[in-house]
C-alpha cells in the first residue's frame, strides 16, 4: 500500500484493473478500482504510486492531453464532472496515472 496525498493505493484485486483505493467521505465508504490492464490501452503517462511496472509509463504529452480531454467530458447522472468525484475511477486515474499536477494540488 502506498499513500499519495490523503489516499492509500494498492494493486487491484480485479484482473481488468491496475489499482484500487478505499475512499471515505461523508460517512460513505467505497472501494474504487481504476486503470485499464488490457493492451493497447494499458499504458499510462506515469504511475505516481510506484506499484506498477515502469514499462507501462509512456510519457507522451500528446496522449496525456487526449486522456485529460476525454476524462473532462465524462459526466455523472446529475451532470457534474466525474473527475471531481472522489468515488469515481476517473478522479483517481487522472491524478495517479496521468499526473495532472494542477488538479492534484487543488483536490488532494
C-alpha positions in Angstrom: 0.0 0.0 0.0 1.3 3.4 -0.9 0.0 6.7 0.4 -0.4 9.5 -2.2 -2.0 12.7 -0.8 -4.7 11.6 1.6 -5.4 8.2 -0.1 -3.8 4.7 0.3 -3.4 3.0 -3.1 -2.7 -0.7 -3.7 -2.8 -3.1 -6.7 -6.3 -4.0 -7.6 -7.6 -7.5 -6.9 -9.6 -7.3 -10.2 -7.8 -8.7 -13.2 -9.0 -5.9 -15.5 -7.9 -3.0 -13.3 -4.5 -1.8 -12.2 -5.0 -0.1 -8.9 -7.6 0.4 -6.2 -8.3 2.7 -3.3 -10.7 2.8 -0.4 -12.4 6.2 -0.2 -14.3 7.5 2.7 -16.3 10.7 2.5 -19.4 12.0 4.3 -19.9 8.7 6.2 -19.8 6.7 2.9 -17.0 4.1 2.2 -16.3 2.7 -1.3 -13.5 0.7 -3.0 -12.7 2.3 -6.3 -10.8 0.3 -8.9 -9.2 2.1 -11.9 -6.7 1.8 -14.7 -7.2 -0.4 -17.7 -5.0 -3.5 -17.9 -5.9 -4.6 -21.5 -3.5 -3.7 -24.2 -3.1 -1.4 -26.1 -4.9 0.9 -23.7 -3.0 -0.4 -20.7 -0.2 2.3 -20.8 -0.4 5.4 -18.7 1.6 8.7 -18.5 3.4 7.8 -15.3 2.4 5.9 -12.2 2.7 8.1 -9.0 2.5 5.1 -6.7 5.5 3.1 -8.0 3.4 -0.1 -7.7 3.2 -0.7 -11.5 5.9 -1.7 -13.9 7.8 1.3 -15.3 7.4 -0.3 -18.8 3.8 0.9 -18.8 4.8 4.5 -18.4 4.8 6.1 -21.9 5.5 9.8 -21.0 3.8 11.1 -24.2 2.4 14.6 -23.6 0.0 14.4 -26.5 -1.6 11.2 -25.3 -1.8 12.7 -21.8 -3.7 15.7 -23.2 -6.1 13.5 -25.1 -6.8 11.4 -22.0 -7.5 14.6 -19.9 -9.8 15.9 -22.6 -11.7 12.6 -22.6 -12.0 12.4 -18.8 -13.2 16.0 -18.6 -16.1 15.1 -20.9 -17.4 12.3 -18.7 -20.5 13.4 -16.8 -22.3 11.7 -13.9 -26.1 11.3 -14.0 -26.5 14.7 -12.2 -24.5 16.4 -14.9 -21.4 17.0 -12.7 -17.9 16.0 -13.9 -16.8 12.6 -12.9 -13.2 13.8 -12.4 -14.3 15.9 -9.5 -15.9 13.0 -7.6 -13.6 11.0 -5.2 -15.8 8.0 -5.7 -15.1 8.0 -9.4 -12.4 5.9 -11.1 -11.8 9.0 -13.4 -10.8 11.1 -10.4 -8.0 8.7 -9.4 -6.8 7.8 -12.8 -6.4 11.4 -13.8 -4.3 12.2 -10.6 -2.4 9.0 -10.1 -1.7 7.5 -13.6 -1.8 10.7 -15.7 -0.2 13.3 -13.4 -2.3 16.4 -13.7 -0.4 18.4 -11.1 -2.6 21.5 -11.2 -5.6 19.3 -10.5 -3.7 17.3 -7.8 -2.7 20.4 -5.9 -6.3 21.6 -5.8 -8.0 18.4 -4.7 -5.7 16.1 -2.7 
